[in-house]
Amino acid sequence: MGNIQRFGFGVGAIGALATAAALAAPSASAFVINVQLASNSPIVGCADVITANVDVTGDLIPVNFTDNGDSIGSAAPSVGVNQATIKWYPKTAGSHTIVASQPLSSKSVTVTVSAANPLSSGSGGAGCAATGGSFG
């Protein structure tokens, strides 16, 4: 076997080993530890902030947020903080299950949303003061 053939065989073997190692390596992931709202009493139409705390073990994988199964959106965890946050404007009063999920894990919290105060209006209205402004 000539030197060029041996070199080609060696390069091919190294390439095959590298491919096998990459396929066998565990994928980078993050796990949702918990999910919480900024407000203890969300109000229809008022902004609230949902925070998902994640245990990052690799790349910063976006967290998907849902409200009773309907998508709110997604957000990537902040570097060094391991939290993903998103604004939420509840549309209906009553019980809402908020879920924060990533490919390998999810956590949920159930909250009761209060009806909007018909006497308050605009972002300065008393109905939305605790949650950062009204919907609109």
KAGI-V886427 format. One record per run of one state. SS is the DSSP state (~ for helix, > for strand, _ for the rest). FROM is the first residue (numbers start at 0). LEN is the number of residues. If there is no record, write none. Layout:
ss:from:len
SS:FROM:LEN
SS:FROM:LEN
//
This chain:
ss:from:len
_:0:2
~:2:22
_:24:5
>:29:8
_:37:5
>:42:1
_:43:2
>:45:11
_:56:6
>:62:5
_:67:2
>:69:6
_:75:7
>:82:7
_:89:4
>:93:9
_:102:2
>:104:10
_:114:11
~:125:3
_:128:5
>:133:1
_:134:2
//
